[in-house]
């Protein structure tokens, strides 16, 4: 079993909780979830940490989508 480090950039606490629950229920591999509630905080986390994947809300208040 492998552990993956996931950065979730999401400003809606309910959506962040849903992603956390979905990853917790995944069979097989495990996921260590790190969250940021805005793009600036997410970019800071990316600059200072190592993540296998980043999941990004495209409608963050401090970004322009894609």
DRENTORKOL-3810 file (N, C-alpha, C; in nm, 4 decimals):
REM DRENTORKOL-3810
@n.u->0.0849; n.v->-0.1177; n.w->0.0000; ca.u->0.0000; ca.v->0.0000; ca.w->0.0000; c.u->0.0896; c.v->0.1243; c.w->0.0000
@n.u->0.0512; n.v->0.2217; n.w->-0.0788; ca.u->0.1276; ca.v->0.3457; ca.w->-0.0888; c.u->0.0458; c.v->0.4611; c.w->-0.0326
@n.u->0.1167; n.v->0.5581; n.w->0.0248; ca.u->0.0499; ca.v->0.6784; ca.w->0.0745; c.u->0.0795; c.v->0.7940; c.w->-0.0212
@n.u->-0.0267; n.v->0.8659; n.w->-0.0571; ca.u->-0.0151; ca.v->0.9812; ca.w->-0.1453; c.u->-0.0434; c.v->1.1085; c.w->-0.0671
@n.u->0.0341; n.v->1.2104; n.w->-0.0956; ca.u->0.0146; ca.v->1.3404; ca.w->-0.0330; c.u->-0.0673; c.v->1.4268; c.w->-0.1287
@n.u->-0.1842; n.v->1.4714; n.w->-0.0810; ca.u->-0.2785; ca.v->1.5455; ca.w->-0.1648; c.u->-0.2963; c.v->1.6859; c.w->-0.1092
@n.u->-0.2825; n.v->1.7857; n.w->-0.1949; ca.u->-0.3129; ca.v->1.9234; ca.w->-0.1579; c.u->-0.4484; c.v->1.9576; c.w->-0.2165
@n.u->-0.5414; n.v->1.9946; n.w->-0.1320; ca.u->-0.6744; ca.v->2.0368; ca.w->-0.1750; c.u->-0.6863; c.v->2.1865; c.w->-0.1525
@n.u->-0.7078; n.v->2.2607; n.w->-0.2609; ca.u->-0.7282; ca.v->2.4052; ca.w->-0.2518; c.u->-0.8773; c.v->2.4287; c.w->-0.2752
@n.u->-0.9490; n.v->2.4537; n.w->-0.1682; ca.u->-1.0952; ca.v->2.4606; ca.w->-0.1708; c.u->-1.1427; c.v->2.5570; c.w->-0.0635
@n.u->-1.2280; n.v->2.6531; n.w->-0.1022; ca.u->-1.2754; ca.v->2.7525; ca.w->-0.0067; c.u->-1.4060; c.v->2.7135; c.w->0.0614
@n.u->-1.4713; n.v->2.6089; n.w->0.0156; ca.u->-1.5975; ca.v->2.5653; ca.w->0.0747; c.u->-1.5703; c.v->2.4503; c.w->0.1718
@n.u->-1.5905; n.v->2.4715; n.w->0.3021; ca.u->-1.5613; ca.v->2.3657; ca.w->0.4005; c.u->-1.6409; c.v->2.2376; c.w->0.3760
@n.u->-1.7637; n.v->2.2499; n.w->0.3275; ca.u->-1.8441; ca.v->2.1311; ca.w->0.2993; c.u->-1.7856; c.v->2.0483; c.w->0.1863
@n.u->-1.7396; n.v->2.1152; n.w->0.0810; ca.u->-1.6760; ca.v->2.0436; ca.w->-0.0301; c.u->-1.5439; c.v->1.9811; c.w->0.0134
@n.u->-1.4676; n.v->2.0516; n.w->0.0954; ca.u->-1.3415; ca.v->1.9972; ca.w->0.1457; c.u->-1.3681; c.v->1.8728; c.w->0.2301
@n.u->-1.4712; n.v->1.8761; n.w->0.3121; ca.u->-1.5070; ca.v->1.7605; ca.w->0.3953; c.u->-1.5492; c.v->1.6426; c.w->0.3078
@n.u->-1.6234; n.v->1.6696; n.w->0.2004; ca.u->-1.6655; ca.v->1.5643; ca.w->0.1092; c.u->-1.5450; c.v->1.4972; c.w->0.0426
@n.u->-1.4493; n.v->1.5749; n.w->-0.0037; ca.u->-1.3283; ca.v->1.5183; ca.w->-0.0642; c.u->-1.2529; c.v->1.4354; c.w->0.0391
@n.u->-1.2422; n.v->1.4859; n.w->0.1601; ca.u->-1.1750; ca.v->1.4117; ca.w->0.2676; c.u->-1.2433; c.v->1.2772; c.w->0.2908
@n.u->-1.3749; n.v->1.2772; n.w->0.2970; ca.u->-1.4495; ca.v->1.1526; ca.w->0.3188; c.u->-1.4308; c.v->1.0563; c.w->0.2023
@n.u->-1.4321; n.v->1.1077; n.w->0.0807; ca.u->-1.4143; ca.v->1.0213; ca.w->-0.0363; c.u->-1.2757; c.v->0.9575; c.w->-0.0364
@n.u->-1.1739; n.v->1.0340; n.w->-0.0019; ca.u->-1.0387; ca.v->0.9783; ca.w->0.0030; c.u->-1.0241; c.v->0.8789; c.w->0.1182
@n.u->-1.0910; n.v->0.9054; n.w->0.2291; ca.u->-1.0851; ca.v->0.8145; ca.w->0.3433; c.u->-1.1496; c.v->0.6803; c.w->0.3112
@n.u->-1.2516; n.v->0.6817; n.w->0.2247; ca.u->-1.3235; ca.v->0.5598; ca.w->0.1886; c.u->-1.2569; c.v->0.4823; c.w->0.0757
@n.u->-1.1533; n.v->0.5390; n.w->0.0140; ca.u->-1.0881; ca.v->0.4727; ca.w->-0.0992; c.u->-1.0204; c.v->0.3441; c.w->-0.0537
@n.u->-1.0408; n.v->0.2396; n.w->-0.1296; ca.u->-0.9788; ca.v->0.1108; ca.w->-0.0980; c.u->-0.8348; c.v->0.1092; c.w->-0.1479
@n.u->-0.7514; n.v->0.0369; n.w->-0.0784; ca.u->-0.6129; ca.v->0.0203; ca.w->-0.1231; c.u->-0.5195; c.v->0.1251; c.w->-0.0667
@n.u->-0.4796; n.v->0.2203; n.w->-0.1495; ca.u->-0.3825; ca.v->0.3217; ca.w->-0.1101; c.u->-0.4416; c.v->0.4177; c.w->-0.0070
@n.u->-0.3538; n.v->0.4868; n.w->0.0645; ca.u->-0.3998; ca.v->0.5859; ca.w->0.1618; c.u->-0.3595; c.v->0.7255; c.w->0.1142
@n.u->-0.4309; n.v->0.8239; n.w->0.1668; ca.u->-0.4105; ca.v->0.9618; ca.w->0.1247; c.u->-0.3932; c.v->1.0503; c.w->0.2470
@n.u->-0.2911; n.v->1.1349; n.w->0.2429; ca.u->-0.2694; ca.v->1.2352; ca.w->0.3464; c.u->-0.3139; c.v->1.3678; c.w->0.2861
@n.u->-0.4226; n.v->1.4215; n.w->0.3378; ca.u->-0.4837; ca.v->1.5405; ca.w->0.2794; c.u->-0.4384; c.v->1.6666; c.w->0.3516
@n.u->-0.3911; n.v->1.7626; n.w->0.2740; ca.u->-0.3552; ca.v->1.8953; ca.w->0.3230; c.u->-0.4515; c.v->1.9919; c.w->0.2555
@n.u->-0.5004; n.v->2.0898; n.w->0.3280; ca.u->-0.5969; ca.v->2.1818; ca.w->0.2683; c.u->-0.5483; c.v->2.3257; c.w->0.2748
@n.u->-0.5940; n.v->2.4022; n.w->0.1775; ca.u->-0.5734; ca.v->2.5472; ca.w->0.1737; c.u->-0.7062; c.v->2.6070; c.w->0.1290
@n.u->-0.7431; n.v->2.7209; n.w->0.1861; ca.u->-0.8750; ca.v->2.7768; ca.w->0.1567; c.u->-0.8739; c.v->2.8897; c.w->0.0530
@n.u->-0.7577; n.v->2.9164; n.w->-0.0044; ca.u->-0.7495; ca.v->3.0156; ca.w->-0.1117; c.u->-0.6276; c.v->2.9846; c.w->-0.1976
@n.u->-0.6236; n.v->3.0419; n.w->-0.3166; ca.u->-0.5145; ca.v->3.0135; ca.w->-0.4090; c.u->-0.3795; c.v->3.0560; c.w->-0.3533
@n.u->-0.3741; n.v->3.1718; n.w->-0.2897; ca.u->-0.2470; ca.v->3.2209; ca.w->-0.2349; c.u->-0.1912; c.v->3.1214; c.w->-0.1323
@n.u->-0.2762; n.v->3.0725; n.w->-0.0429; ca.u->-0.2317; ca.v->2.9744; ca.w->0.0573; c.u->-0.1912; c.v->2.8434; c.w->-0.0100
@n.u->-0.2629; n.v->2.8048; n.w->-0.1146; ca.u->-0.2282; ca.v->2.6828; ca.w->-0.1868; c.u->-0.0945; c.v->2.6939; c.w->-0.2570
@n.u->-0.0699; n.v->2.8071; n.w->-0.3203; ca.u->0.0593; ca.v->2.8280; ca.w->-0.3867; c.u->0.1736; c.v->2.8298; c.w->-0.2860
@n.u->0.1486; n.v->2.8874; n.w->-0.1693; ca.u->0.2491; ca.v->2.8867; ca.w->-0.0625; c.u->0.2776; c.v->2.7434; c.w->-0.0175
@n.u->0.1719; n.v->2.6633; n.w->-0.0013; ca.u->0.1896; ca.v->2.5222; ca.w->0.0381; c.u->0.2691; c.v->2.4473; c.w->-0.0682
@n.u->0.2409; n.v->2.4729; n.w->-0.1953; ca.u->0.3153; ca.v->2.4073; ca.w->-0.3033; c.u->0.4625; c.v->2.4466; c.w->-0.3026
@n.u->0.4896; n.v->2.5720; n.w->-0.2721; ca.u->0.6282; ca.v->2.6191; ca.w->-0.2702; c.u->0.7073; c.v->2.5601; c.w->-0.1542
@n.u->0.6365; n.v->2.5240; n.w->-0.0467; ca.u->0.7048; ca.v->2.4788; ca.w->0.0746; c.u->0.6862; c.v->2.3309; c.w->0.1062
@n.u->0.6176; n.v->2.2587; n.w->0.0217; ca.u->0.5925; ca.v->2.1181; ca.w->0.0505; c.u->0.5995; c.v->2.0343; c.w->-0.0752
@n.u->0.5900; n.v->1.9033; n.w->-0.0553; ca.u->0.5933; ca.v->1.8101; ca.w->-0.1667; c.u->0.4602; c.v->1.7360; c.w->-0.1696
@n.u->0.3918; n.v->1.7420; n.w->-0.2824; ca.u->0.2621; ca.v->1.6785; ca.w->-0.2973; c.u->0.2619; c.v->1.5919; c.w->-0.4219
@n.u->0.1902; n.v->1.4823; n.w->-0.4155; ca.u->0.1764; ca.v->1.3951; ca.w->-0.5316; c.u->0.0711; c.v->1.4481; c.w->-0.6278
@n.u->-0.0276; n.v->1.5172; n.w->-0.5741; ca.u->-0.1349; ca.v->1.5710; ca.w->-0.6569; c.u->-0.1949; c.v->1.6932; c.w->-0.5889
@n.u->-0.2439; n.v->1.7857; n.w->-0.6699; ca.u->-0.3161; ca.v->1.9021; ca.w->-0.6173; c.u->-0.4546; c.v->1.9041; c.w->-0.6813
@n.u->-0.5561; n.v->1.9154; n.w->-0.5981; ca.u->-0.6938; ca.v->1.9297; ca.w->-0.6433; c.u->-0.7325; c.v->2.0749; c.w->-0.6183
@n.u->-0.7756; n.v->2.1449; n.w->-0.7230; ca.u->-0.7980; ca.v->2.2888; ca.w->-0.7124; c.u->-0.9405; c.v->2.3241; c.w->-0.7548
@n.u->-1.0093; n.v->2.3951; n.w->-0.6679; ca.u->-1.1405; ca.v->2.4511; ca.w->-0.6987; c.u->-1.1192; c.v->2.5593; c.w->-0.8045
@n.u->-1.1944; n.v->2.5528; n.w->-0.9134; ca.u->-1.1762; ca.v->2.6507; ca.w->-1.0211; c.u->-1.2509; c.v->2.7808; c.w->-0.9968
@n.u->-1.3258; n.v->2.7894; n.w->-0.8879; ca.u->-1.3986; ca.v->2.9139; ca.w->-0.8605; c.u->-1.3584; c.v->2.9747; c.w->-0.7264
@n.u->-1.2299; n.v->2.9781; n.w->-0.7005; ca.u->-1.1788; ca.v->3.0404; ca.w->-0.5787; c.u->-1.1937; c.v->3.1917; c.w->-0.5880
@n.u->-1.2213; n.v->3.2580; n.w->-0.4777; ca.u->-1.2429; ca.v->3.4030; ca.w->-0.4821; c.u->-1.1185; c.v->3.4835; c.w->-0.5212
@n.u->-1.0005; n.v->3.4266; n.w->-0.5027; ca.u->-0.8787; ca.v->3.5016; ca.w->-0.5362; c.u->-0.8095; c.v->3.4482; c.w->-0.6622
@n.u->-0.8884; n.v->3.3885; n.w->-0.7531; ca.u->-0.8296; ca.v->3.3389; ca.w->-0.8782; c.u->-0.9267; c.v->3.3649; c.w->-0.9941
@n.u->-0.8801; n.v->3.3323; n.w->-1.1142; ca.u->-0.9601; ca.v->3.3525; ca.w->-1.2345; c.u->-0.9914; c.v->3.2211; c.w->-1.3045
@n.u->-1.0157; n.v->3.1155; n.w->-1.2303; ca.u->-1.0438; ca.v->2.9856; ca.w->-1.2936; c.u->-0.9193; c.v->2.9262; c.w->-1.3521
@n.u->-0.9307; n.v->2.8742; n.w->-1.4745; ca.u->-0.8152; ca.v->2.8129; ca.w->-1.5403; c.u->-0.7056; c.v->2.9140; c.w->-1.5627
END
